[in-house]
Each structure stands twice: as C-alpha cells, then as structure tokens.
C-alpha cells in the first residue's frame, strides 16, 4: 500500500455511494463490507482498504443516514396530518416506519462507510495509508 499522492485521481461520489449502498468496498467495489448483517470486516479482502481508520469514524455519517429518513417520515406525517386513532392503525404506522429502517440498516451503514471513505480521500491524513487504485476500468 502506498500513500495517496496529490495527483491521484479521486473516486466519483455517485459510484462510491452506490458501492456502499450495495455493501461493497467503496475503494474497489468488489470486497464485501460486512461479515454478517451488521458486523464489518476490518479490511477489504480484495484491495486491502481498512474500512475504519479510527474506531467510530462513521458515527457522524451513520447519524446522518439514520436521522434523515426518520425526519422525512415525520415531515410527511405532519404535512399530511396523519392521525392515528386506533391501536391497529398505530401498530401499522409503527411497522411502516420501523420495518424499512431496520431492513435497510446494512445498506445505510455501507453508505456511511462510503462517505467516510470519501472524506478520507478528499481530506487525507498523512498517517492514513490507502491502497493503490485497481488497475481495471475507469477510476470513478
């Protein structure tokens, strides 16, 4: 692994985010991020990228990826004036909010890892060693 040189091309934001949403390495797009549902590998088994340079690096991005969908749901509730009057309606509403949030947790965590990766590429730390670019296809 080598340090990222200033003239190294930077990855495309859209493709990096898509890789994260697919739970793939944001650097090479091939290695899986997770061992199981929400347990992360330490490194990409294909390119060697260390997913978290410092433990807890994704907390800021995870909060963004977690709170924005909840805020959108709450804004829609207030905008459309949803009133829950019965227990079954309340349970249906809770399920309609909770099930998609739980089901997409690994995808949103993958996007948080991709956002963290982009911050590491665009604002590099000299002590953070990034793997070389894959020699295949376009870089971005």
C-alpha positions as a printed NumPy array, in Angstrom:
array([[  0.   ,   0.   ,   0.   ],
       [  1.156,   3.481,  -0.73 ],
       [  0.13 ,   6.904,   0.442],
       [ -2.337,   8.71 ,  -1.789],
       [ -0.409,  11.165,  -3.916],
       [ -1.891,  14.634,  -4.516],
       [ -2.209,  13.902,  -8.256],
       [ -4.058,  10.608,  -7.7  ],
       [ -7.491,  10.725,  -9.314],
       [-10.31 ,  10.91 ,  -6.836],
       [-13.206,   8.462,  -6.943],
       [-16.603,   9.511,  -8.216],
       [-19.03 ,  10.34 ,  -5.429],
       [-22.002,   8.637,  -7.082],
       [-20.189,   5.37 ,  -7.822],
       [-18.644,   5.294,  -4.339],
       [-22.027,   5.835,  -2.693],
       [-23.566,   3.134,  -4.912],
       [-20.831,   0.713,  -3.86 ],
       [-21.583,   1.473,  -0.222],
       [-25.329,   1.016,  -0.739],
       [-24.576,  -2.39 ,  -2.281],
       [-22.467,  -3.196,   0.825],
       [-19.271,  -3.391,  -1.231],
       [-15.856,  -1.839,  -0.667],
       [-16.022,   1.862,  -1.559],
       [-12.49 ,   1.705,  -2.994],
       [-12.596,  -1.305,  -5.335],
       [-16.304,  -2.15 ,  -5.361],
       [-15.633,  -5.875,  -5.035],
       [-14.958,  -6.892,  -1.431],
       [-17.884,  -7.137,   0.985],
       [-18.039,  -4.648,   3.841],
       [-19.893,  -6.961,   6.206],
       [-19.198, -10.431,   7.563],
       [-22.796, -10.791,   8.704],
       [-25.781,  -8.469,   8.73 ],
       [-24.09 ,  -5.588,  10.611],
       [-20.645,  -6.966,  11.552],
       [-17.962,  -5.258,   9.489],
       [-14.771,  -6.734,   8.127],
       [-11.702,  -4.837,   9.301],
       [-10.307,  -4.622,   5.753],
       [-11.404,  -5.311,   2.209],
       [-10.237,  -8.783,   1.266],
       [ -9.718,  -7.685,  -2.361],
       [ -7.857,  -4.348,  -2.184],
       [ -6.877,  -4.193,   1.494],
       [ -8.689,  -0.928,   2.33 ],
       [ -9.052,  -0.513,   6.073],
       [-12.723,   0.439,   6.404],
       [-12.353,   2.389,   9.655],
       [ -9.099,   4.276,  10.067],
       [-10.15 ,   5.188,  13.629],
       [-12.797,   3.294,  15.554],
       [-16.063,   5.226,  15.416],
       [-15.22 ,   7.136,  12.227],
       [-18.657,   6.514,  10.748],
       [-20.728,   7.84 ,  13.668],
       [-21.292,  11.244,  12.058],
       [-22.314,   9.683,   8.746],
       [-24.364,   6.991,  10.455],
       [-26.345,   9.644,  12.337],
       [-26.984,  11.459,   9.047],
       [-28.059,   8.255,   7.296],
       [-30.267,   7.288,  10.244],
       [-31.896,  10.595,  11.119],
       [-32.682,  11.891,   7.636],
       [-35.152,   9.078,   6.778],
       [-36.842,   9.498,  10.166],
       [-37.062,  13.271,   9.682],
       [-38.554,  12.824,   6.204],
       [-41.146,  10.435,   7.609],
       [-42.061,  12.834,  10.39 ],
       [-42.3  ,  15.784,   7.998],
       [-44.646,  13.782,   5.772],
       [-46.767,  12.866,   8.792],
       [-47.073,  16.498,   9.838],
       [-47.615,  17.672,   6.239],
       [-50.376,  15.158,   5.527],
       [-51.811,  15.461,   9.04 ],
       [-51.839,  11.739,   9.817],
       [-53.896,  10.994,  12.907],
       [-53.634,   7.561,  14.464],
       [-56.884,   6.786,  16.253],
       [-56.85 ,   3.056,  16.871],
       [-54.328,   0.55 ,  18.19 ],
       [-54.175,  -1.413,  14.897],
       [-53.573,   1.824,  12.971],
       [-50.841,   2.771,  15.434],
       [-49.166,  -0.633,  15.023],
       [-49.443,  -0.384,  11.234],
       [-47.909,   3.088,  11.321],
       [-45.073,   1.947,  13.578],
       [-44.432,  -1.033,  11.289],
       [-44.483,   1.198,   8.215],
       [-41.794,   3.361,   9.821],
       [-39.696,   0.693,  11.586],
       [-39.559,  -2.158,   9.066],
       [-37.908,  -0.159,   6.24 ],
       [-35.46 ,   1.447,   8.696],
       [-34.393,  -1.92 ,  10.116],
       [-34.332,  -3.643,   6.72 ],
       [-32.038,  -1.01 ,   5.204],
       [-29.618,  -0.706,   8.136],
       [-26.697,  -2.514,   6.437],
       [-27.195,  -0.515,   3.242],
       [-27.248,   2.761,   5.127],
       [-24.198,   1.681,   7.147],
       [-22.467,   0.866,   3.838],
       [-23.251,   4.382,   2.601],
       [-21.84 ,   5.756,   5.871],
       [-18.612,   3.783,   5.241],
       [-18.528,   5.176,   1.675],
       [-18.999,   8.753,   2.956],
       [-16.203,   8.212,   5.453],
       [-14.005,   6.839,   2.654],
       [-14.718,   9.908,   0.51 ],
       [-13.779,  12.208,   3.385],
       [-10.524,  10.272,   3.789],
       [ -9.76 ,  10.638,   0.062],
       [-10.732,  14.305,  -0.313],
       [ -9.235,  15.375,   3.045],
       [ -6.314,  12.965,   3.502],
       [ -4.489,  12.298,   6.733],
       [ -0.795,  11.59 ,   6.085],
       [ -0.856,   8.696,   8.561],
       [ -3.804,   7.037,   6.781],
       [ -2.478,   4.674,   4.137],
       [ -4.837,   3.974,   1.256],
       [ -4.436,   1.06 ,  -1.128],
       [ -3.392,   1.596,  -4.719],
       [ -6.103,   2.077,  -7.303],
       [ -7.317,  -1.067,  -9.021],
       [ -5.721,  -1.456, -12.453],
       [ -9.009,  -2.198, -14.135],
       [-11.616,   0.056, -15.697],
       [-12.281,   3.779, -15.166],
       [-11.416,   5.326, -11.824],
       [-14.63 ,   6.833, -10.686]])
